[in-house]
């Protein structure tokens, strides 16, 4: 079994050109109008993915 993330940081949705659709595990403070501080913050999924890597996927069996 394998897992590959789409991208580590939030990115603009290619199909809708929106920042409001968030895909990364690092939140980027920016909205659909291009406004925001660009501050990056770890999401819960960041810790989850770090644990998956650290345990070589064994944490997925819990």
CHARMM-style PDB file with segment names, atoms N, HN, CA, C and O in Angstrom:
ATOM      1  N   UNK     1       0.847  -1.167   0.000  1.00  0.00      PROA
ATOM      2  CA  UNK     1       0.000   0.000   0.000  1.00  0.00      PROA
ATOM      3  C   UNK     1       0.894   1.232   0.000  1.00  0.00      PROA
ATOM      4  O   UNK     1       1.935   1.250   0.658  1.00  0.00      PROA
ATOM      5  N   UNK     2       0.496   2.242  -0.724  1.00  0.00      PROA
ATOM      6  HN  UNK     2      -0.349   2.227  -1.258  1.00  0.00      PROA
ATOM      7  CA  UNK     2       1.269   3.476  -0.758  1.00  0.00      PROA
ATOM      8  C   UNK     2       0.378   4.690  -0.637  1.00  0.00      PROA
ATOM      9  O   UNK     2      -0.827   4.616  -0.874  1.00  0.00      PROA
ATOM     10  N   UNK     3       0.970   5.794  -0.271  1.00  0.00      PROA
ATOM     11  HN  UNK     3       1.949   5.853  -0.078  1.00  0.00      PROA
ATOM     12  CA  UNK     3       0.237   7.050  -0.170  1.00  0.00      PROA
ATOM     13  C   UNK     3       1.148   8.163  -0.651  1.00  0.00      PROA
ATOM     14  O   UNK     3       2.292   8.271  -0.210  1.00  0.00      PROA
ATOM     15  N   UNK     4       0.650   8.979  -1.544  1.00  0.00      PROA
ATOM     16  HN  UNK     4      -0.280   8.891  -1.902  1.00  0.00      PROA
ATOM     17  CA  UNK     4       1.391  10.143  -2.013  1.00  0.00      PROA
ATOM     18  C   UNK     4       0.497  11.361  -1.849  1.00  0.00      PROA
ATOM     19  O   UNK     4      -0.640  11.367  -2.320  1.00  0.00      PROA
ATOM     20  N   UNK     5       0.996  12.375  -1.196  1.00  0.00      PROA
ATOM     21  HN  UNK     5       1.920  12.371  -0.813  1.00  0.00      PROA
ATOM     22  CA  UNK     5       0.190  13.591  -1.015  1.00  0.00      PROA
ATOM     23  C   UNK     5       0.157  14.387  -2.312  1.00  0.00      PROA
ATOM     24  O   UNK     5       1.073  14.296  -3.129  1.00  0.00      PROA
ATOM     25  N   UNK     6      -0.892  15.159  -2.493  1.00  0.00      PROA
ATOM     26  HN  UNK     6      -1.636  15.232  -1.829  1.00  0.00      PROA
ATOM     27  CA  UNK     6      -1.029  16.002  -3.677  1.00  0.00      PROA
ATOM     28  C   UNK     6       0.003  17.118  -3.645  1.00  0.00      PROA
ATOM     29  O   UNK     6       0.671  17.387  -4.644  1.00  0.00      PROA
ATOM     30  N   UNK     7       0.128  17.758  -2.507  1.00  0.00      PROA
ATOM     31  HN  UNK     7      -0.415  17.540  -1.695  1.00  0.00      PROA
ATOM     32  CA  UNK     7       1.099  18.831  -2.331  1.00  0.00      PROA
ATOM     33  C   UNK     7       1.162  19.196  -0.870  1.00  0.00      PROA
ATOM     34  O   UNK     7       0.148  19.104  -0.177  1.00  0.00      PROA
ATOM     35  N   UNK     8       2.317  19.607  -0.372  1.00  0.00      PROA
ATOM     36  HN  UNK     8       3.140  19.681  -0.934  1.00  0.00      PROA
ATOM     37  CA  UNK     8       2.444  19.886   1.057  1.00  0.00      PROA
ATOM     38  C   UNK     8       1.716  21.151   1.518  1.00  0.00      PROA
ATOM     39  O   UNK     8       1.217  21.197   2.642  1.00  0.00      PROA
ATOM     40  N   UNK     9       1.650  22.174   0.665  1.00  0.00      PROA
ATOM     41  HN  UNK     9       2.056  22.136  -0.248  1.00  0.00      PROA
ATOM     42  CA  UNK     9       0.995  23.416   1.083  1.00  0.00      PROA
ATOM     43  C   UNK     9      -0.278  23.631   0.284  1.00  0.00      PROA
ATOM     44  O   UNK     9      -0.441  23.084  -0.807  1.00  0.00      PROA
ATOM     45  N   UNK    10      -1.186  24.440   0.844  1.00  0.00      PROA
ATOM     46  HN  UNK    10      -1.053  24.884   1.730  1.00  0.00      PROA
ATOM     47  CA  UNK    10      -2.405  24.783   0.123  1.00  0.00      PROA
ATOM     48  C   UNK    10      -2.035  25.403  -1.210  1.00  0.00      PROA
ATOM     49  O   UNK    10      -1.086  26.180  -1.306  1.00  0.00      PROA
ATOM     50  N   UNK    11      -2.785  25.057  -2.224  1.00  0.00      PROA
ATOM     51  HN  UNK    11      -3.556  24.425  -2.146  1.00  0.00      PROA
ATOM     52  CA  UNK    11      -2.513  25.587  -3.551  1.00  0.00      PROA
ATOM     53  C   UNK    11      -3.812  25.991  -4.220  1.00  0.00      PROA
ATOM     54  O   UNK    11      -4.894  25.612  -3.769  1.00  0.00      PROA
ATOM     55  N   UNK    12      -3.710  26.747  -5.277  1.00  0.00      PROA
ATOM     56  HN  UNK    12      -2.832  27.054  -5.643  1.00  0.00      PROA
ATOM     57  CA  UNK    12      -4.887  27.204  -6.003  1.00  0.00      PROA
ATOM     58  C   UNK    12      -5.485  26.025  -6.757  1.00  0.00      PROA
ATOM     59  O   UNK    12      -4.769  25.287  -7.433  1.00  0.00      PROA
ATOM     60  N   UNK    13      -6.799  25.849  -6.641  1.00  0.00      PROA
ATOM     61  HN  UNK    13      -7.381  26.449  -6.092  1.00  0.00      PROA
ATOM     62  CA  UNK    13      -7.491  24.794  -7.368  1.00  0.00      PROA
ATOM     63  C   UNK    13      -7.368  25.050  -8.864  1.00  0.00      PROA
ATOM     64  O   UNK    13      -7.776  26.104  -9.352  1.00  0.00      PROA
ATOM     65  N   UNK    14      -6.814  24.102  -9.584  1.00  0.00      PROA
ATOM     66  HN  UNK    14      -6.483  23.246  -9.188  1.00  0.00      PROA
ATOM     67  CA  UNK    14      -6.609  24.266 -11.028  1.00  0.00      PROA
ATOM     68  C   UNK    14      -7.931  24.349 -11.783  1.00  0.00      PROA
ATOM     69  O   UNK    14      -8.038  25.083 -12.766  1.00  0.00      PROA
ATOM     70  N   UNK    15      -8.929  23.610 -11.336  1.00  0.00      PROA
ATOM     71  HN  UNK    15      -8.842  23.014 -10.538  1.00  0.00      PROA
ATOM     72  CA  UNK    15     -10.198  23.591 -12.061  1.00  0.00      PROA
ATOM     73  C   UNK    15     -11.086  24.785 -11.751  1.00  0.00      PROA
ATOM     74  O   UNK    15     -11.915  25.165 -12.579  1.00  0.00      PROA
ATOM     75  N   UNK    16     -10.929  25.390 -10.566  1.00  0.00      PROA
ATOM     76  HN  UNK    16     -10.256  25.081  -9.893  1.00  0.00      PROA
ATOM     77  CA  UNK    16     -11.814  26.489 -10.167  1.00  0.00      PROA
ATOM     78  C   UNK    16     -11.072  27.786  -9.855  1.00  0.00      PROA
ATOM     79  O   UNK    16     -11.709  28.806  -9.595  1.00  0.00      PROA
ATOM     80  N   UNK    17      -9.754  27.769  -9.875  1.00  0.00      PROA
ATOM     81  HN  UNK    17      -9.236  26.940 -10.086  1.00  0.00      PROA
ATOM     82  CA  UNK    17      -8.928  28.941  -9.540  1.00  0.00      PROA
ATOM     83  C   UNK    17      -9.298  29.530  -8.184  1.00  0.00      PROA
ATOM     84  O   UNK    17      -9.415  30.747  -8.041  1.00  0.00      PROA
ATOM     85  N   UNK    18      -9.482  28.668  -7.195  1.00  0.00      PROA
ATOM     86  HN  UNK    18      -9.387  27.679  -7.311  1.00  0.00      PROA
ATOM     87  CA  UNK    18      -9.869  29.105  -5.861  1.00  0.00      PROA
ATOM     88  C   UNK    18      -8.839  28.664  -4.823  1.00  0.00      PROA
ATOM     89  O   UNK    18      -8.307  27.555  -4.881  1.00  0.00      PROA
ATOM     90  N   UNK    19      -8.574  29.557  -3.879  1.00  0.00      PROA
ATOM     91  HN  UNK    19      -9.006  30.458  -3.832  1.00  0.00      PROA
ATOM     92  CA  UNK    19      -7.763  29.192  -2.715  1.00  0.00      PROA
ATOM     93  C   UNK    19      -8.648  28.563  -1.648  1.00  0.00      PROA
ATOM     94  O   UNK    19      -8.148  27.878  -0.757  1.00  0.00      PROA
ATOM     95  N   UNK    20      -9.957  28.787  -1.726  1.00  0.00      PROA
ATOM     96  HN  UNK    20     -10.364  29.344  -2.451  1.00  0.00      PROA
ATOM     97  CA  UNK    20     -10.858  28.273  -0.697  1.00  0.00      PROA
ATOM     98  C   UNK    20     -10.935  26.749  -0.708  1.00  0.00      PROA
ATOM     99  O   UNK    20     -11.358  26.147   0.279  1.00  0.00      PROA
ATOM    100  N   UNK    21     -10.536  26.125  -1.798  1.00  0.00      PROA
ATOM    101  HN  UNK    21     -10.193  26.614  -2.600  1.00  0.00      PROA
ATOM    102  CA  UNK    21     -10.444  24.662  -1.845  1.00  0.00      PROA
ATOM    103  C   UNK    21      -9.038  24.305  -1.383  1.00  0.00      PROA
ATOM    104  O   UNK    21      -8.064  24.525  -2.104  1.00  0.00      PROA
ATOM    105  N   UNK    22      -8.938  23.755  -0.184  1.00  0.00      PROA
ATOM    106  HN  UNK    22      -9.729  23.576   0.402  1.00  0.00      PROA
ATOM    107  CA  UNK    22      -7.646  23.518   0.461  1.00  0.00      PROA
ATOM    108  C   UNK    22      -7.239  22.062   0.344  1.00  0.00      PROA
ATOM    109  O   UNK    22      -8.000  21.173   0.725  1.00  0.00      PROA
ATOM    110  N   UNK    23      -6.041  21.807  -0.182  1.00  0.00      PROA
ATOM    111  HN  UNK    23      -5.423  22.530  -0.491  1.00  0.00      PROA
ATOM    112  CA  UNK    23      -5.590  20.436  -0.395  1.00  0.00      PROA
ATOM    113  C   UNK    23      -4.337  20.062   0.393  1.00  0.00      PROA
ATOM    114  O   UNK    23      -4.114  18.875   0.626  1.00  0.00      PROA
ATOM    115  N   UNK    24      -3.534  20.991   0.799  1.00  0.00      PROA
ATOM    116  HN  UNK    24      -3.716  21.956   0.609  1.00  0.00      PROA
ATOM    117  CA  UNK    24      -2.263  20.670   1.449  1.00  0.00      PROA
ATOM    118  C   UNK    24      -2.403  20.360   2.925  1.00  0.00      PROA
ATOM    119  O   UNK    24      -3.492  20.477   3.487  1.00  0.00      PROA
ATOM    120  N   UNK    25      -1.302  19.963   3.559  1.00  0.00      PROA
ATOM    121  HN  UNK    25      -0.418  19.868   3.103  1.00  0.00      PROA
ATOM    122  CA  UNK    25      -1.324  19.765   5.005  1.00  0.00      PROA
ATOM    123  C   UNK    25      -0.640  20.913   5.736  1.00  0.00      PROA
ATOM    124  O   UNK    25      -0.397  20.834   6.940  1.00  0.00      PROA
ATOM    125  N   UNK    26      -0.335  21.971   5.011  1.00  0.00      PROA
ATOM    126  HN  UNK    26      -0.532  22.036   4.033  1.00  0.00      PROA
ATOM    127  CA  UNK    26       0.123  23.228   5.594  1.00  0.00      PROA
ATOM    128  C   UNK    26      -0.803  24.323   5.076  1.00  0.00      PROA
ATOM    129  O   UNK    26      -0.875  24.570   3.873  1.00  0.00      PROA
ATOM    130  N   UNK    27      -1.512  24.977   6.002  1.00  0.00      PROA
ATOM    131  HN  UNK    27      -1.453  24.776   6.979  1.00  0.00      PROA
ATOM    132  CA  UNK    27      -2.459  26.033   5.651  1.00  0.00      PROA
ATOM    133  C   UNK    27      -1.699  27.297   5.266  1.00  0.00      PROA
ATOM    134  O   UNK    27      -0.745  27.677   5.945  1.00  0.00      PROA
ATOM    135  N   UNK    28      -2.114  27.949   4.186  1.00  0.00      PROA
ATOM    136  HN  UNK    28      -2.889  27.640   3.635  1.00  0.00      PROA
ATOM    137  CA  UNK    28      -1.539  29.225   3.767  1.00  0.00      PROA
ATOM    138  C   UNK    28      -2.625  30.287   3.908  1.00  0.00      PROA
ATOM    139  O   UNK    28      -3.705  30.160   3.331  1.00  0.00      PROA
ATOM    140  N   UNK    29      -2.332  31.336   4.679  1.00  0.00      PROA
ATOM    141  HN  UNK    29      -1.454  31.439   5.148  1.00  0.00      PROA
ATOM    142  CA  UNK    29      -3.301  32.405   4.907  1.00  0.00      PROA
ATOM    143  C   UNK    29      -3.414  33.288   3.662  1.00  0.00      PROA
ATOM    144  O   UNK    29      -2.715  34.293   3.524  1.00  0.00      PROA
ATOM    145  N   UNK    30      -4.302  32.888   2.772  1.00  0.00      PROA
ATOM    146  HN  UNK    30      -4.869  32.072   2.884  1.00  0.00      PROA
ATOM    147  CA  UNK    30      -4.581  33.654   1.555  1.00  0.00      PROA
ATOM    148  C   UNK    30      -5.986  33.291   1.113  1.00  0.00      PROA
ATOM    149  O   UNK    30      -6.383  32.129   1.203  1.00  0.00      PROA
ATOM    150  N   UNK    31      -6.750  34.278   0.632  1.00  0.00      PROA
ATOM    151  HN  UNK    31      -6.428  35.221   0.558  1.00  0.00      PROA
ATOM    152  CA  UNK    31      -8.112  34.001   0.194  1.00  0.00      PROA
ATOM    153  C   UNK    31      -8.225  34.053  -1.332  1.00  0.00      PROA
ATOM    154  O   UNK    31      -7.229  34.244  -2.031  1.00  0.00      PROA
ATOM    155  N   UNK    32      -9.442  33.881  -1.835  1.00  0.00      PROA
ATOM    156  HN  UNK    32     -10.250  33.725  -1.267  1.00  0.00      PROA
ATOM    157  CA  UNK    32      -9.671  33.860  -3.280  1.00  0.00      PROA
ATOM    158  C   UNK    32      -9.365  35.195  -3.955  1.00  0.00      PROA
ATOM    159  O   UNK    32      -9.184  35.244  -5.171  1.00  0.00      PROA
ATOM    160  N   UNK    33      -9.305  36.277  -3.180  1.00  0.00      PROA
ATOM    161  HN  UNK    33      -9.452  36.238  -2.192  1.00  0.00      PROA
ATOM    162  CA  UNK    33      -8.994  37.602  -3.727  1.00  0.00      PROA
ATOM    163  C   UNK    33      -7.497  37.910  -3.686  1.00  0.00      PROA
ATOM    164  O   UNK    33      -7.079  39.004  -4.065  1.00  0.00      PROA
ATOM    165  N   UNK    34      -6.694  36.955  -3.230  1.00  0.00      PROA
ATOM    166  HN  UNK    34      -7.034  36.067  -2.922  1.00  0.00      PROA
ATOM    167  CA  UNK    34      -5.250  37.163  -3.141  1.00  0.00      PROA
ATOM    168  C   UNK    34      -4.832  37.915  -1.897  1.00  0.00      PROA
ATOM    169  O   UNK    34      -3.691  38.366  -1.796  1.00  0.00      PROA
ATOM    170  N   UNK    35      -5.748  38.057  -0.945  1.00  0.00      PROA
ATOM    171  HN  UNK    35      -6.675  37.691  -1.028  1.00  0.00      PROA
ATOM    172  CA  UNK    35      -5.468  38.780   0.291  1.00  0.00      PROA
ATOM    173  C   UNK    35      -5.074  37.800   1.391  1.00  0.00      PROA
ATOM    174  O   UNK    35      -5.531  36.657   1.406  1.00  0.00      PROA
ATOM    175  N   UNK    36      -4.236  38.247   2.296  1.00  0.00      PROA
ATOM    176  HN  UNK    36      -3.864  39.175   2.284  1.00  0.00      PROA
ATOM    177  CA  UNK    36      -3.818  37.438   3.434  1.00  0.00      PROA
ATOM    178  C   UNK    36      -2.353  37.674   3.735  1.00  0.00      PROA
ATOM    179  O   UNK    36      -1.634  38.301   2.957  1.00  0.00      PROA
ATOM    180  N   UNK    37      -1.924  37.163   4.872  1.00  0.00      PROA
ATOM    181  HN  UNK    37      -2.508  36.654   5.504  1.00  0.00      PROA
ATOM    182  CA  UNK    37      -0.551  37.398   5.331  1.00  0.00      PROA
ATOM    183  C   UNK    37       0.452  36.392   4.757  1.00  0.00      PROA
ATOM    184  O   UNK    37       1.662  36.569   4.902  1.00  0.00      PROA
ATOM    185  N   UNK    38      -0.046  35.346   4.110  1.00  0.00      PROA
ATOM    186  HN  UNK    38      -1.029  35.202   3.992  1.00  0.00      PROA
ATOM    187  CA  UNK    38       0.773  34.242   3.590  1.00  0.00      PROA
ATOM    188  C   UNK    38       1.443  33.425   4.703  1.00  0.00      PROA
ATOM    189  O   UNK    38       2.353  32.640   4.439  1.00  0.00      PROA
ATOM    190  N   UNK    39       0.989  33.615   5.940  1.00  0.00      PROA
ATOM    191  HN  UNK    39       0.249  34.253   6.154  1.00  0.00      PROA
ATOM    192  CA  UNK    39       1.490  32.826   7.057  1.00  0.00      PROA
ATOM    193  C   UNK    39       1.147  31.361   6.836  1.00  0.00      PROA
ATOM    194  O   UNK    39       0.042  31.036   6.401  1.00  0.00      PROA
ATOM    195  N   UNK    40       2.080  30.488   7.132  1.00  0.00      PROA
ATOM    196  HN  UNK    40       2.978  30.751   7.485  1.00  0.00      PROA
ATOM    197  CA  UNK    40       1.859  29.051   6.994  1.00  0.00      PROA
ATOM    198  C   UNK    40       1.669  28.427   8.367  1.00  0.00      PROA
ATOM    199  O   UNK    40       2.412  28.719   9.304  1.00  0.00      PROA
ATOM    200  N   UNK    41       0.654  27.553   8.476  1.00  0.00      PROA
ATOM    201  HN  UNK    41       0.050  27.315   7.715  1.00  0.00      PROA
ATOM    202  CA  UNK    41       0.327  26.891   9.726  1.00  0.00      PROA
ATOM    203  C   UNK    41       0.086  25.411   9.456  1.00  0.00      PROA
ATOM    204  O   UNK    41      -0.595  25.056   8.495  1.00  0.00      PROA
ATOM    205  N   UNK    42       0.640  24.553  10.297  1.00  0.00      PROA
ATOM    206  HN  UNK    42       1.194  24.841  11.078  1.00  0.00      PROA
ATOM    207  CA  UNK    42       0.430  23.114  10.135  1.00  0.00      PROA
ATOM    208  C   UNK    42      -1.021  22.750  10.440  1.00  0.00      PROA
ATOM    209  O   UNK    42      -1.591  23.216  11.427  1.00  0.00      PROA
ATOM    210  N   UNK    43      -1.614  21.918   9.589  1.00  0.00      PROA
ATOM    211  HN  UNK    43      -1.152  21.539   8.787  1.00  0.00      PROA
ATOM    212  CA  UNK    43      -2.957  21.388   9.821  1.00  0.00      PROA
ATOM    213  C   UNK    43      -2.836  20.071  10.585  1.00  0.00      PROA
ATOM    214  O   UNK    43      -1.734  19.548  10.750  1.00  0.00      PROA
ATOM    215  N   UNK    44      -3.968  19.531  11.052  1.00  0.00      PROA
ATOM    216  HN  UNK    44      -4.864  19.955  10.918  1.00  0.00      PROA
ATOM    217  CA  UNK    44      -3.959  18.230  11.729  1.00  0.00      PROA
ATOM    218  C   UNK    44      -3.358  17.160  10.828  1.00  0.00      PROA
ATOM    219  O   UNK    44      -2.660  16.260  11.295  1.00  0.00      PROA
ATOM    220  N   UNK    45      -3.636  17.268   9.532  1.00  0.00      PROA
ATOM    221  HN  UNK    45      -4.203  17.999   9.153  1.00  0.00      PROA
ATOM    222  CA  UNK    45      -3.138  16.264   8.589  1.00  0.00      PROA
ATOM    223  C   UNK    45      -1.612  16.260   8.503  1.00  0.00      PROA
ATOM    224  O   UNK    45      -1.025  15.258   8.093  1.00  0.00      PROA
ATOM    225  N   UNK    46      -0.960  17.361   8.881  1.00  0.00      PROA
ATOM    226  HN  UNK    46      -1.436  18.174   9.214  1.00  0.00      PROA
ATOM    227  CA  UNK    46       0.503  17.411   8.891  1.00  0.00      PROA
ATOM    228  C   UNK    46       1.049  16.376   9.874  1.00  0.00      PROA
ATOM    229  O   UNK    46       1.947  15.603   9.543  1.00  0.00      PROA
ATOM    230  N   UNK    47       0.495  16.374  11.080  1.00  0.00      PROA
ATOM    231  HN  UNK    47      -0.235  17.002  11.349  1.00  0.00      PROA
ATOM    232  CA  UNK    47       0.919  15.413  12.096  1.00  0.00      PROA
ATOM    233  C   UNK    47       0.593  13.984  11.703  1.00  0.00      PROA
ATOM    234  O   UNK    47       1.373  13.064  11.953  1.00  0.00      PROA
ATOM    235  N   UNK    48      -0.582  13.805  11.077  1.00  0.00      PROA
ATOM    236  HN  UNK    48      -1.215  14.552  10.874  1.00  0.00      PROA
ATOM    237  CA  UNK    48      -0.984  12.480  10.617  1.00  0.00      PROA
ATOM    238  C   UNK    48       0.009  11.959   9.585  1.00  0.00      PROA
ATOM    239  O   UNK    48       0.454  10.815   9.674  1.00  0.00      PROA
ATOM    240  N   UNK    49       0.359  12.786   8.610  1.00  0.00      PROA
ATOM    241  HN  UNK    49      -0.002  13.715   8.537  1.00  0.00      PROA
ATOM    242  CA  UNK    49       1.262  12.352   7.543  1.00  0.00      PROA
ATOM    243  C   UNK    49       2.675  12.112   8.089  1.00  0.00      PROA
ATOM    244  O   UNK    49       3.354  11.177   7.666  1.00  0.00      PROA
ATOM    245  N   UNK    50       3.107  12.945   9.013  1.00  0.00      PROA
ATOM    246  HN  UNK    50       2.555  13.705   9.357  1.00  0.00      PROA
ATOM    247  CA  UNK    50       4.422  12.746   9.642  1.00  0.00      PROA
ATOM    248  C   UNK    50       4.476  11.396  10.352  1.00  0.00      PROA
ATOM    249  O   UNK    50       5.491  10.702  10.300  1.00  0.00      PROA
ATOM    250  N   UNK    51       3.379  11.026  11.017  1.00  0.00      PROA
ATOM    251  HN  UNK    51       2.554  11.590  11.060  1.00  0.00      PROA
ATOM    252  CA  UNK    51       3.319   9.732  11.708  1.00  0.00      PROA
ATOM    253  C   UNK    51       3.321   8.571  10.709  1.00  0.00      PROA
ATOM    254  O   UNK    51       3.960   7.547  10.952  1.00  0.00      PROA
ATOM    255  N   UNK    52       2.620   8.722   9.607  1.00  0.00      PROA
ATOM    256  HN  UNK    52       2.101   9.554   9.410  1.00  0.00      PROA
ATOM    257  CA  UNK    52       2.618   7.686   8.564  1.00  0.00      PROA
ATOM    258  C   UNK    52       4.038   7.457   8.055  1.00  0.00      PROA
ATOM    259  O   UNK    52       4.468   6.316   7.892  1.00  0.00      PROA
ATOM    260  N   UNK    53       4.760   8.544   7.806  1.00  0.00      PROA
ATOM    261  HN  UNK    53       4.410   9.471   7.938  1.00  0.00      PROA
ATOM    262  CA  UNK    53       6.139   8.429   7.323  1.00  0.00      PROA
ATOM    263  C   UNK    53       7.027   7.784   8.386  1.00  0.00      PROA
ATOM    264  O   UNK    53       7.799   6.870   8.095  1.00  0.00      PROA
ATOM    265  N   UNK    54       6.906   8.274   9.623  1.00  0.00      PROA
ATOM    266  HN  UNK    54       6.279   9.016   9.859  1.00  0.00      PROA
ATOM    267  CA  UNK    54       7.747   7.787  10.719  1.00  0.00      PROA
ATOM    268  C   UNK    54       7.570   6.292  10.964  1.00  0.00      PROA
ATOM    269  O   UNK    54       8.538   5.585  11.246  1.00  0.00      PROA
ATOM    270  N   UNK    55       6.332   5.813  10.857  1.00  0.00      PROA
ATOM    271  HN  UNK    55       5.546   6.387  10.628  1.00  0.00      PROA
ATOM    272  CA  UNK    55       6.049   4.398  11.136  1.00  0.00      PROA
ATOM    273  C   UNK    55       6.041   3.543   9.872  1.00  0.00      PROA
ATOM    274  O   UNK    55       5.699   2.361   9.904  1.00  0.00      PROA
ATOM    275  N   UNK    56       6.422   4.159   8.769  1.00  0.00      PROA
ATOM    276  HN  UNK    56       6.701   5.119   8.743  1.00  0.00      PROA
ATOM    277  CA  UNK    56       6.424   3.455   7.471  1.00  0.00      PROA
ATOM    278  C   UNK    56       5.067   2.830   7.164  1.00  0.00      PROA
ATOM    279  O   UNK    56       4.973   1.728   6.625  1.00  0.00      PROA
ATOM    280  N   UNK    57       4.024   3.565   7.523  1.00  0.00      PROA
ATOM    281  HN  UNK    57       4.100   4.461   7.961  1.00  0.00      PROA
ATOM    282  CA  UNK    57       2.665   3.137   7.206  1.00  0.00      PROA
ATOM    283  C   UNK    57       1.997   2.261   8.241  1.00  0.00      PROA
ATOM    284  O   UNK    57       0.803   1.985   8.123  1.00  0.00      PROA
ATOM    285  N   UNK    58       2.727   1.809   9.257  1.00  0.00      PROA
ATOM    286  HN  UNK    58       3.697   2.033   9.353  1.00  0.00      PROA
ATOM    287  CA  UNK    58       2.125   0.936  10.264  1.00  0.00      PROA
ATOM    288  C   UNK    58       1.026   1.643  11.048  1.00  0.00      PROA
ATOM    289  O   UNK    58       0.101   0.992  11.532  1.00  0.00      PROA
ATOM    290  N   UNK    59       1.112   2.957  11.180  1.00  0.00      PROA
ATOM    291  HN  UNK    59       1.864   3.486  10.787  1.00  0.00      PROA
ATOM    292  CA  UNK    59       0.080   3.702  11.906  1.00  0.00      PROA
ATOM    293  C   UNK    59      -1.265   3.655  11.184  1.00  0.00      PROA
ATOM    294  O   UNK    59      -2.295   3.937  11.795  1.00  0.00      PROA
ATOM    295  N   UNK    60      -1.278   3.309   9.916  1.00  0.00      PROA
ATOM    296  HN  UNK    60      -0.441   3.080   9.420  1.00  0.00      PROA
ATOM    297  CA  UNK    60      -2.530   3.215   9.160  1.00  0.00      PROA
ATOM    298  C   UNK    60      -3.355   2.006   9.579  1.00  0.00      PROA
ATOM    299  O   UNK    60      -4.556   1.950   9.317  1.00  0.00      PROA
ATOM    300  N   UNK    61      -2.722   1.052  10.219  1.00  0.00      PROA
ATOM    301  HN  UNK    61      -1.746   1.098  10.431  1.00  0.00      PROA
ATOM    302  CA  UNK    61      -3.415  -0.169  10.630  1.00  0.00      PROA
ATOM    303  C   UNK    61      -4.104  -0.023  11.976  1.00  0.00      PROA
ATOM    304  O   UNK    61      -4.791  -0.946  12.414  1.00  0.00      PROA
ATOM    305  N   UNK    62      -3.937   1.111  12.641  1.00  0.00      PROA
ATOM    306  HN  UNK    62      -3.379   1.860  12.284  1.00  0.00      PROA
ATOM    307  CA  UNK    62      -4.545   1.323  13.966  1.00  0.00      PROA
ATOM    308  C   UNK    62      -6.026   1.548  13.841  1.00  0.00      PROA
ATOM    309  OT1 UNK    62      -6.708   1.744  14.846  1.00  0.00      PROA
TER     310      UNK     62
END
